[in-house]
Amino acid sequence: MANTYRKRKTGVPINKKQIAVIKLACNSLQIDDATYRDMLQDRYGVTSCTKLSYDQAGEFIRELEGKGFAVQPKKNTAPAPRRPRPSIPRNKGTVIALASQDERDKINAVAELIQWREANGLALFLEKRMGIKEGTVRTSAEAYLAIEGLKKMFQNGMKKQHGPAWWRMVFTDPRIVEYIRQHCPDQWR
């Protein structure tokens, strides 16, 4: 890392990367603000690293490296794995199970329990959150994703509105009563 700062750039101001490295070095070496500013004043006649030139910043970073600072290479952080989306296989001979009427009815039943902000809230949810094209459930795999996503959305809304023990509450809406009867976890029975 020190080699990147050895290029001669006379008259060029410090860059953001150098400022970040200096701040990181001071933190890792536990150099307090007063000591840091004294070091800059003694060596370069300034009290802030932003007033240094590119060459001066490189020199200062090398000095901090001499005191024990070592730049750690960035860990290779892969993005979080995405939720698998149902896809239509293109291989010949592959059987695709279409969504049954029961699955469609279940989607509509759970969706009716949710208070949507938009008139087309269900379609937007299916498209944006579940990755189902055009918000229309076609396959059994898409139906499964939609049902489970809607159940979780409904349960989170109830938990937010009534608390975690909402399962034990008495509701007058027969749809909610039926939902609790079918899906209540063992811990709340």
Backbone as CSV, one residue per row, in Angstrom:
resi,resn,N_x,N_y,N_z,CA_x,CA_y,CA_z,C_x,C_y,C_z
1,MET,0.831,-1.190,0.000,0.000,0.000,0.000,0.867,1.241,0.000
2,ALA,2.010,1.209,0.694,2.875,2.376,0.785,3.389,2.781,-0.593
3,ASN,3.569,1.820,-1.488,4.084,2.134,-2.819,3.158,3.039,-3.610
4,THR,1.868,2.987,-3.350,0.926,3.814,-4.109,1.088,5.285,-3.785
5,TYR,1.721,5.599,-2.667,1.883,6.993,-2.278,3.260,7.539,-2.652
6,ARG,4.109,6.762,-3.294,5.468,7.183,-3.609,5.564,7.931,-4.941
7,LYS,4.490,7.972,-5.700,4.516,8.705,-6.957,4.652,10.184,-6.644
8,ARG,5.417,10.893,-7.449,5.611,12.324,-7.243,4.477,13.080,-7.896
9,LYS,3.748,13.825,-7.105,2.677,14.674,-7.613,2.844,16.041,-6.968
10,THR,3.812,16.744,-7.387,4.140,18.039,-6.812,3.011,19.026,-7.085
11,GLY,2.585,19.723,-6.032,1.547,20.730,-6.160,0.131,20.177,-6.194
12,VAL,-0.020,18.860,-6.184,-1.357,18.252,-6.211,-1.850,18.133,-4.776
13,PRO,-3.101,18.524,-4.496,-3.607,18.415,-3.121,-3.867,16.966,-2.728
14,ILE,-3.986,16.757,-1.442,-4.295,15.438,-0.877,-5.618,14.941,-1.464
15,ASN,-5.753,13.618,-1.614,-7.018,13.084,-2.114,-7.806,12.427,-0.978
16,LYS,-9.050,12.075,-1.264,-9.941,11.519,-0.239,-9.429,10.196,0.309
17,LYS,-8.809,9.396,-0.541,-8.286,8.105,-0.096,-7.178,8.303,0.933
18,GLN,-6.300,9.273,0.675,-5.221,9.543,1.620,-5.773,10.054,2.951
19,ILE,-6.767,10.922,2.899,-7.375,11.425,4.129,-7.954,10.263,4.936
20,ALA,-8.640,9.372,4.249,-9.239,8.214,4.928,-8.164,7.330,5.545
21,VAL,-7.053,7.113,4.824,-5.966,6.272,5.348,-5.338,6.931,6.575
22,ILE,-5.145,8.240,6.542,-4.557,8.951,7.692,-5.475,8.828,8.901
23,LYS,-6.753,9.041,8.707,-7.710,8.932,9.829,-7.738,7.506,10.378
24,LEU,-7.727,6.526,9.481,-7.725,5.125,9.894,-6.449,4.796,10.670
25,ALA,-5.331,5.285,10.181,-4.053,5.027,10.850,-4.031,5.634,12.243
26,CYS,-4.498,6.865,12.374,-4.519,7.518,13.688,-5.420,6.767,14.656
27,ASN,-6.552,6.304,14.160,-7.453,5.525,15.025,-6.833,4.204,15.433
28,SER,-6.231,3.489,14.491,-5.672,2.178,14.820,-4.439,2.294,15.707
29,LEU,-3.684,3.395,15.579,-2.507,3.609,16.438,-2.889,4.312,17.736
30,GLN,-4.157,4.630,17.906,-4.683,5.309,19.086,-3.986,6.646,19.326
31,ILE,-3.808,7.381,18.252,-3.241,8.722,18.338,-4.396,9.683,18.551
32,ASP,-4.384,10.406,19.692,-5.489,11.316,19.952,-5.404,12.544,19.050
33,ASP,-6.477,13.308,19.020,-6.595,14.429,18.098,-5.512,15.486,18.341
34,ALA,-5.221,15.788,19.605,-4.216,16.811,19.915,-2.831,16.366,19.432
35,THR,-2.478,15.119,19.665,-1.178,14.601,19.226,-1.089,14.595,17.706
36,TYR,-2.164,14.191,17.057,-2.226,14.161,15.597,-1.993,15.565,15.031
37,ARG,-2.663,16.546,15.598,-2.511,17.923,15.108,-1.117,18.473,15.406
38,ASP,-0.544,18.097,16.555,0.837,18.510,16.865,1.811,17.909,15.863
39,MET,1.617,16.643,15.504,2.493,15.995,14.522,2.446,16.742,13.188
40,LEU,1.244,17.090,12.756,1.099,17.822,11.496,1.738,19.210,11.579
41,GLN,1.541,19.902,12.721,2.095,21.247,12.896,3.623,21.204,12.892
42,ASP,4.207,20.230,13.602,5.671,20.121,13.680,6.286,19.809,12.322
43,ARG,5.672,18.931,11.549,6.277,18.481,10.296,5.934,19.353,9.088
44,TYR,4.683,19.846,9.041,4.227,20.506,7.810,3.658,21.908,8.016
45,GLY,3.539,22.339,9.278,3.039,23.682,9.551,1.536,23.830,9.357
46,VAL,0.809,22.725,9.395,-0.649,22.752,9.277,-1.259,21.963,10.428
47,THR,-2.551,22.203,10.699,-3.200,21.475,11.799,-4.271,20.508,11.304
48,SER,-4.406,20.396,9.989,-5.375,19.470,9.420,-4.745,18.773,8.214
49,CYS,-5.004,17.478,8.079,-4.424,16.739,6.955,-4.997,17.199,5.619
50,THR,-6.140,17.857,5.644,-6.723,18.333,4.394,-5.902,19.450,3.762
51,LYS,-5.006,20.049,4.529,-4.155,21.121,4.009,-2.846,20.593,3.419
52,LEU,-2.605,19.276,3.524,-1.377,18.677,3.006,-1.447,18.521,1.493
53,SER,-0.285,18.442,0.876,-0.234,18.109,-0.544,-0.251,16.584,-0.662
54,TYR,-0.371,16.106,-1.878,-0.373,14.672,-2.129,0.932,14.042,-1.642
55,ASP,2.057,14.687,-1.955,3.364,14.154,-1.547,3.519,14.159,-0.030
56,GLN,3.086,15.267,0.614,3.199,15.343,2.071,2.329,14.271,2.727
57,ALA,1.144,14.054,2.212,0.266,13.028,2.767,0.899,11.646,2.642
58,GLY,1.506,11.370,1.483,2.179,10.083,1.300,3.309,9.903,2.298
59,GLU,4.073,10.975,2.512,5.179,10.936,3.486,4.642,10.692,4.892
60,PHE,3.549,11.371,5.247,2.957,11.222,6.573,2.410,9.803,6.770
61,ILE,1.806,9.251,5.741,1.295,7.877,5.823,2.442,6.892,6.024
62,ARG,3.547,7.095,5.301,4.710,6.210,5.483,5.247,6.316,6.907
63,GLU,5.213,7.513,7.466,5.664,7.689,8.853,4.744,6.912,9.806
64,LEU,3.437,6.975,9.561,2.488,6.233,10.401,2.676,4.727,10.231
65,GLU,3.015,4.298,9.029,3.308,2.883,8.801,4.551,2.471,9.580
66,GLY,5.513,3.371,9.683,6.717,3.094,10.460,6.418,2.946,11.944
67,LYS,5.345,3.553,12.406,4.940,3.452,13.816,4.120,2.183,14.084
68,GLY,3.857,1.397,13.017,3.164,0.131,13.217,1.832,0.007,12.501
69,PHE,1.400,1.044,11.801,0.138,0.949,11.070,0.339,0.107,9.822
70,ALA,-0.567,-0.810,9.590,-0.537,-1.634,8.384,-1.923,-1.613,7.763
71,VAL,-1.962,-1.328,6.492,-3.234,-1.315,5.780,-3.674,-2.754,5.575
72,GLN,-4.874,-3.051,6.030,-5.436,-4.384,5.848,-6.175,-4.407,4.527
73,PRO,-5.882,-5.371,3.669,-6.642,-5.435,2.417,-8.110,-5.709,2.719
74,LYS,-8.958,-5.173,1.876,-10.392,-5.369,2.053,-10.731,-6.838,1.964
75,LYS,-11.581,-7.278,2.877,-12.046,-8.652,2.813,-12.958,-8.769,1.616
76,ASN,-12.863,-9.875,0.936,-13.698,-10.095,-0.235,-15.116,-10.376,0.245
77,THR,-15.926,-9.326,0.278,-17.292,-9.484,0.753,-18.215,-9.644,-0.440
78,ALA,-18.781,-10.795,-0.525,-19.731,-11.062,-1.599,-21.082,-10.482,-1.187
79,PRO,-21.871,-10.030,-2.121,-23.190,-9.515,-1.751,-24.043,-10.623,-1.144
80,ALA,-24.996,-10.200,-0.335,-25.868,-11.170,0.316,-26.579,-12.013,-0.742
81,PRO,-26.718,-13.293,-0.466,-27.386,-14.137,-1.459,-28.830,-13.693,-1.639
82,ARG,-29.259,-13.685,-2.859,-30.623,-13.270,-3.165,-31.571,-14.441,-3.001
83,ARG,-32.785,-14.126,-2.699,-33.821,-15.129,-2.561,-34.025,-15.797,-3.918
84,PRO,-34.026,-17.107,-3.957,-34.209,-17.763,-5.264,-35.596,-17.457,-5.822
85,ARG,-35.616,-17.126,-7.060,-36.872,-16.833,-7.722,-37.280,-18.040,-8.551
86,PRO,-38.544,-18.299,-8.578,-38.966,-19.422,-9.402,-38.720,-19.084,-10.862
87,SER,-38.203,-20.016,-11.562,-37.955,-19.787,-12.978,-38.590,-20.911,-13.774
88,ILE,-38.864,-20.607,-14.991,-39.464,-21.607,-15.864,-38.330,-22.337,-16.564
89,PRO,-38.141,-23.607,-16.274,-37.074,-24.349,-16.934,-37.326,-24.441,-18.433
90,ARG,-36.285,-24.353,-19.211,-36.405,-24.380,-20.664,-36.020,-25.738,-21.269
91,ASN,-35.736,-26.713,-20.422,-35.331,-28.030,-20.926,-36.544,-28.796,-21.426
92,LYS,-36.345,-29.530,-22.484,-37.430,-30.371,-22.980,-37.676,-31.491,-21.975
93,GLY,-38.907,-31.851,-21.815,-39.247,-32.950,-20.927,-39.447,-32.523,-19.485
94,THR,-39.213,-31.254,-19.141,-39.393,-30.783,-17.776,-40.872,-30.478,-17.553
95,VAL,-41.383,-30.961,-16.452,-42.783,-30.741,-16.131,-42.887,-29.531,-15.218
96,ILE,-43.771,-28.618,-15.571,-44.008,-27.431,-14.760,-45.399,-27.560,-14.169
97,ALA,-45.473,-27.472,-12.840,-46.770,-27.557,-12.180,-47.377,-26.160,-12.140
98,LEU,-48.530,-26.026,-12.753,-49.221,-24.744,-12.730,-49.915,-24.567,-11.385
99,ALA,-50.119,-23.313,-11.006,-50.778,-23.026,-9.734,-52.210,-23.543,-9.776
100,SER,-52.595,-24.236,-8.718,-53.953,-24.788,-8.654,-54.928,-23.701,-8.197
101,GLN,-56.190,-23.985,-8.340,-57.215,-23.036,-7.891,-57.161,-22.870,-6.377
102,ASP,-56.873,-23.969,-5.652,-56.748,-23.885,-4.198,-55.619,-22.933,-3.806
103,GLU,-54.495,-23.008,-4.517,-53.370,-22.112,-4.215,-53.748,-20.661,-4.509
104,ARG,-54.436,-20.425,-5.600,-54.881,-19.067,-5.930,-55.871,-18.547,-4.887
105,ASP,-56.778,-19.427,-4.435,-57.747,-19.035,-3.404,-57.030,-18.679,-2.093
106,LYS,-56.017,-19.462,-1.759,-55.253,-19.205,-0.528,-54.548,-17.852,-0.625
107,ILE,-53.950,-17.555,-1.775,-53.289,-16.260,-1.979,-54.289,-15.129,-1.773
108,ASN,-55.455,-15.255,-2.393,-56.464,-14.202,-2.263,-56.985,-14.080,-0.836
109,ALA,-57.153,-15.215,-0.141,-57.652,-15.187,1.235,-56.681,-14.470,2.163
110,VAL,-55.405,-14.782,2.045,-54.417,-14.132,2.907,-54.256,-12.666,2.510
111,ALA,-54.304,-12.366,1.215,-54.168,-10.983,0.748,-55.309,-10.115,1.250
112,GLU,-56.506,-10.693,1.416,-57.645,-9.928,1.936,-57.443,-9.511,3.383
113,LEU,-56.616,-10.219,4.124,-56.360,-9.884,5.516,-55.431,-8.676,5.664
114,ILE,-54.712,-8.360,4.616,-53.710,-7.293,4.664,-54.339,-5.989,4.199
115,GLN,-54.035,-4.917,4.922,-54.516,-3.601,4.519,-53.463,-2.985,3.605
116,TRP,-53.755,-2.966,2.314,-52.814,-2.481,1.318,-52.881,-0.964,1.226
117,ARG,-51.748,-0.331,0.996,-51.700,1.124,0.816,-52.142,1.527,-0.580
118,GLU,-51.987,0.619,-1.527,-52.325,0.888,-2.924,-53.448,-0.051,-3.354
119,ALA,-54.193,0.377,-4.333,-55.281,-0.463,-4.841,-54.738,-1.761,-5.444
120,ASN,-53.591,-1.680,-6.094,-52.976,-2.867,-6.692,-51.816,-3.370,-5.821
121,GLY,-51.981,-3.286,-4.521,-50.927,-3.655,-3.574,-50.443,-5.086,-3.710
122,LEU,-51.375,-6.014,-3.915,-50.995,-7.417,-4.052,-50.099,-7.616,-5.266
123,ALA,-50.481,-7.068,-6.395,-49.687,-7.224,-7.618,-48.304,-6.598,-7.441
124,LEU,-48.252,-5.421,-6.813,-46.954,-4.772,-6.578,-46.086,-5.611,-5.650
125,PHE,-46.699,-6.162,-4.594,-45.968,-7.009,-3.656,-45.395,-8.232,-4.356
126,LEU,-46.224,-8.893,-5.160,-45.768,-10.092,-5.855,-44.632,-9.775,-6.822
127,GLU,-44.728,-8.646,-7.490,-43.706,-8.292,-8.470,-42.424,-7.806,-7.809
128,LYS,-42.547,-6.873,-6.885,-41.352,-6.243,-6.295,-40.678,-7.128,-5.251
129,ARG,-41.453,-7.738,-4.367,-40.883,-8.499,-3.258,-40.628,-9.960,-3.577
130,MET,-41.517,-10.542,-4.330,-41.404,-11.967,-4.609,-40.767,-12.258,-5.962
131,GLY,-40.596,-11.231,-6.783,-39.970,-11.433,-8.087,-40.851,-12.163,-9.078
132,ILE,-42.152,-12.089,-8.886,-43.093,-12.758,-9.779,-43.491,-11.774,-10.870
133,LYS,-43.159,-12.107,-12.085,-43.370,-11.199,-13.212,-44.825,-10.783,-13.341
134,GLU,-45.006,-9.491,-13.549,-46.320,-8.879,-13.774,-47.276,-9.085,-12.604
135,GLY,-46.778,-9.561,-11.461,-47.617,-9.759,-10.293,-48.688,-10.819,-10.477
136,THR,-48.461,-11.727,-11.404,-49.429,-12.792,-11.680,-48.789,-14.149,-11.389
137,VAL,-49.405,-14.886,-10.475,-48.908,-16.207,-10.100,-49.317,-17.205,-11.175
138,ARG,-48.309,-17.892,-11.717,-48.578,-18.855,-12.786,-48.269,-20.295,-12.373
139,THR,-47.142,-20.468,-11.690,-46.709,-21.826,-11.351,-46.935,-22.126,-9.877
140,SER,-46.853,-23.396,-9.552,-47.001,-23.827,-8.171,-45.868,-23.270,-7.302
141,ALA,-44.659,-23.183,-7.863,-43.519,-22.625,-7.115,-43.767,-21.154,-6.795
142,GLU,-44.293,-20.400,-7.743,-44.618,-18.992,-7.497,-45.732,-18.874,-6.460
143,ALA,-46.692,-19.778,-6.510,-47.791,-19.768,-5.544,-47.260,-19.990,-4.133
144,TYR,-46.348,-20.943,-3.995,-45.754,-21.214,-2.692,-45.059,-19.967,-2.154
145,LEU,-44.224,-19.325,-2.989,-43.540,-18.103,-2.565,-44.532,-17.023,-2.164
146,ALA,-45.556,-16.847,-2.968,-46.550,-15.809,-2.695,-47.281,-16.071,-1.378
147,ILE,-47.708,-17.294,-1.156,-48.446,-17.629,0.067,-47.576,-17.400,1.295
148,GLU,-46.355,-17.923,1.260,-45.477,-17.768,2.419,-45.118,-16.299,2.661
149,GLY,-44.886,-15.551,1.594,-44.576,-14.124,1.739,-45.752,-13.346,2.306
150,LEU,-46.945,-13.635,1.826,-48.139,-12.954,2.335,-48.418,-13.321,3.790
151,LYS,-48.230,-14.598,4.149,-48.416,-15.006,5.543,-47.471,-14.242,6.461
152,LYS,-46.218,-14.148,6.059,-45.231,-13.450,6.880,-45.576,-11.963,6.989
153,MET,-46.010,-11.383,5.877,-46.385,-9.972,5.880,-47.571,-9.727,6.819
154,PHE,-48.578,-10.589,6.752,-49.742,-10.456,7.621,-49.350,-10.620,9.090
155,GLN,-48.561,-11.642,9.392,-48.164,-11.891,10.775,-47.326,-10.743,11.332
156,ASN,-46.419,-10.196,10.526,-45.620,-9.068,10.985,-46.488,-7.841,11.249
157,GLY,-47.490,-7.619,10.396,-48.415,-6.507,10.609,-49.208,-6.676,11.894
158,MET,-49.672,-7.881,12.152,-50.425,-8.151,13.385,-49.530,-7.999,14.616
159,LYS,-48.305,-8.474,14.506,-47.366,-8.345,15.617,-47.084,-6.872,15.904
160,LYS,-46.922,-6.090,14.859,-46.646,-4.653,15.011,-47.854,-3.942,15.621
161,GLN,-49.036,-4.338,15.210,-50.251,-3.672,15.662,-50.681,-4.127,17.054
162,HIS,-50.543,-5.427,17.366,-51.098,-5.982,18.603,-50.052,-6.574,19.548
163,GLY,-48.813,-6.658,19.133,-47.782,-7.259,19.973,-47.561,-8.712,19.619
164,PRO,-46.512,-9.328,20.171,-46.166,-10.700,19.787,-47.194,-11.741,20.226
165,ALA,-48.032,-11.425,21.190,-49.028,-12.389,21.662,-50.367,-12.215,20.945
166,TRP,-50.351,-11.650,19.770,-51.595,-11.412,19.031,-52.333,-12.708,18.725
167,TRP,-51.596,-13.805,18.695,-52.218,-15.110,18.414,-53.279,-15.461,19.459
168,ARG,-53.103,-15.002,20.678,-54.018,-15.358,21.770,-55.194,-14.394,21.909
169,MET,-55.198,-13.326,21.154,-56.262,-12.335,21.260,-57.544,-12.868,20.623
170,VAL,-58.647,-12.265,21.017,-59.945,-12.640,20.457,-60.298,-11.611,19.381
171,PHE,-60.581,-12.099,18.181,-60.930,-11.233,17.064,-62.349,-11.543,16.613
172,THR,-63.032,-10.516,16.139,-64.401,-10.709,15.652,-64.429,-11.044,14.167
173,ASP,-63.390,-10.710,13.450,-63.323,-11.001,12.012,-63.131,-12.510,11.833
174,PRO,-64.091,-13.195,11.215,-63.976,-14.653,11.084,-62.785,-15.082,10.231
175,ARG,-62.333,-14.228,9.324,-61.165,-14.576,8.502,-59.899,-14.655,9.363
176,ILE,-59.754,-13.720,10.300,-58.588,-13.741,11.197,-58.677,-14.937,12.138
177,VAL,-59.868,-15.215,12.638,-60.064,-16.374,13.522,-59.677,-17.653,12.789
178,GLU,-60.100,-17.775,11.543,-59.760,-18.962,10.752,-58.255,-19.033,10.486
179,TYR,-57.645,-17.892,10.213,-56.197,-17.861,9.972,-55.455,-18.349,11.216
180,ILE,-55.856,-17.848,12.382,-55.214,-18.269,13.639,-55.418,-19.769,13.844
181,ARG,-56.613,-20.259,13.572,-56.887,-21.689,13.742,-55.974,-22.539,12.862
182,GLN,-55.729,-22.083,11.632,-54.925,-22.863,10.698,-53.419,-22.708,10.904
183,HIS,-52.976,-21.547,11.341,-51.548,-21.256,11.305,-50.906,-20.935,12.653
184,CYS,-51.657,-21.018,13.727,-51.102,-20.655,15.037,-49.934,-21.570,15.401
185,PRO,-48.772,-20.979,15.751,-47.625,-21.814,16.151,-47.903,-22.546,17.454
186,ASP,-47.246,-23.658,17.650,-47.445,-24.480,18.843,-47.224,-23.705,20.134
187,GLN,-46.277,-22.772,20.122,-45.955,-22.046,21.355,-47.114,-21.184,21.834
188,TRP,-48.077,-20.844,20.967,-49.208,-20.002,21.359,-50.507,-20.800,21.521
189,ARG,-50.469,-22.089,21.301,-51.686,-22.891,21.414,-52.045,-23.137,22.863
